[in-house]
């Protein structure tokens, strides 16, 4: 704790963090305890749980968590640990089951977590009070968040629901399906993964596929150095929004920017895709012919939304790309991306899987490489925190400021 306090004292606003914040196992453990076990973290989407009994397991540090749709249609979360002797109950990552059965001694739990059978335990034993230990779970218009704290604060998630549900709700995630899910392991500290996502300073040099449709300037990502070029781009953006806002209003879309504040750790920005693109594909054409519910014709919008430390999402007229980041160690981070399409869309008819996923498969791999060379360089004895660009890295600075506050509150 003294080491962390000293490192916090060394931190200078506007600069990067001292190396130990990225490389120290002690600080990594503190990050997990103070942030990932106390704050609401994004873990999945309602589209994964179409039927009663559908489950998946999410690992957060030492905690294996079962997410499952119960008999009443609600999505529940439980610790994946039998109340008998602690064995894991779900030993596969996902599936569909009528009951949750411990493979060790066959204790049986309902989909609501209640223990309903425990053989040969004697008359003095009662199933009541021996159900699976629940984990707090909340849905924001279909985006699923859990909180591992024994006494979670619901004020944060309720405020987030109020702010974000109007944006996300339009896309009706309960009527979508997961077309593809891809995991990658980035050999970099989780904060570097997030920092990289919070700026587009690196985009022009590193993301050719993404920039076929994604605007590299504005929306908090900075402007070109040439004032005349910057002014021309800003004018073009303003004119485009002036045309789109009435249309979005008529469709019932919430679209006004929801930006970061001192106490708001999430952001929603309605972007307009570049170069006449209608979707994030290599040719800018639709990735899926069957539009999402709510759209009667193609639209060149992209609702870009993220939460400060473990998720980012893109909602378009034909598909959704949603990504979460979960730390594994001080030098490894799981990045899981899902591509969602209309539940009635057919692969090979309405969409080609490679075309649907190509842009973000490439972009994620490029970001992986950038985070990894960043992490490797920080391990150098020569590293010292450098100055952030207020013009292009303001969102990174905001994330670091939020992170510092979380650590300070735990000391």
PyMOL commands that set and color helices and strands:
alter all, ss='L'
color gray80, all
select helices_A, chain A and resi 2-10+20-23+25-36+46-48+154-171+173-175+190-197+203-206+210-212+227-251+353-378+394-409
alter helices_A, ss='H'
color red, helices_A
select strands_A, chain A and resi 41-45+54-60+63-69+75-79+94-96+100-101+108-109+115-117+136-140+143-147+176-186+266-272+301-307+311-315+320-329+332-342
alter strands_A, ss='S'
color yellow, strands_A
deselect
rebuild
show_as cartoon
